[in-house]
Amino acid sequence: MFEWKWKKEPPRFAPLAIVGMVIGGAALAALFAFLFGWVVMLLWNWLMPVIFGLPRIGYWQGWGLVLLSHILVKPGYPSGGSGGGGKRGSRHDDEWKLKARARFDKPGEKPDEGVENAAPDGGDRE
């Protein structure tokens, strides 16, 4: 077995323990997915027929609603792909921050006035 010479401490977890954690995590994720489907089904059947006159749904339809809502309303984490997000700290981010600072620092001016002279750290350039 290959061993790094500079690393003297033993591994934190045994390989079998890591496999157990992965399997347990997958089982827990599946349990939560089924639980969310059941909760959505119960809430739908309790509220929607009374409020909107919609039909009652079954378990798999509730689970499908959970999946559909995850697809439609996914958290907006930044990503490198073309789907949005992008790099943090981009030039566009800096521009709107400068406009906001200029607007709040000098309330009588329009947002675009005085932005050219504002430094990125918030101070004025001379």
Summary of the structure (lengths in Angstrom):
residues: 126
radius of gyration: 26.5
end to end distance: 63.3
largest distance: 71.2
contacts: 232
relative contact order: 0.06
helix: 52%
strand: 3%
